[in-house]
Amino acid sequence: MPNHYDGQVLAAPLDIDSVESSRFDPNLGQEIRALRKAKRMTLGQLGQMTGLSNGFISQIERGQNRPSVTALFKISRALGVSVGWFFPAGDREASGEASHIVRRAARRSIDYDDGIRDELLTPGLAGGLELLSCRFPPGSGVEKVYAHEGEEAGVVIRGALDLWIGETLYQLREGDSFSFDSATPHRYRNPTQDETVVIWAITPPSF
């Protein structure tokens, strides 16, 4: 699912001056690198989109430099997330569970302008597997086929999903599941007047 290239990401307004850089995730550089790679974006592309040098971004990713709040805001916008993506949940960090557990209230998410919302269910994007909770408003989806490296699988837990794998249309209903090679051109949409929710797994991560 993932890769809603046809839609623009909606980022919530943020008062940059109110954010303290000391609150950034201590693994900020790794988080930026993992998200960039999941979006299949090069350092050069991120540099062009932010106006920051490739060397500076590389230093941030390797933990050799920390961005100003303004620089992080530019990076987050270019990567399609809000700055809040990079803030750890205090209780979660203190308990030591952050590497393994994602509490419902602490899910990181991306909202798209067609109303689709992806919530990350795995702790991060640096591993080999990504698990998402994908919410599709009525009639939403991706109309242009796309393909990429990896495999995908999922299960419809609410509503219905039309899934095209190659030239074949599969009409999925609540409880139906699927899997396919992501290199096969595919697209999907919610054909109903109600919200559809899909738990979607991708390997490697491709947010």
Secondary structure, DSSP 8 states (H G I E B T S, - for coil): ----TTS-EE-----GGG--GGGS-TTHHHHHHHHHHHTT--HHHHHHHHT--HHHHHHHHTTS----HHHHHHHHHHHTS-GGGG---HHHHHHT-TTT---GGG-EEEEETTS-EEEE-SS-SSSS-EEEEEEE-TT-EEEEEE--SSEEEEEEEESEEEEEETTEEEEEETT-EEEEETTS-EEEE--SSS-EEEEEEEES---
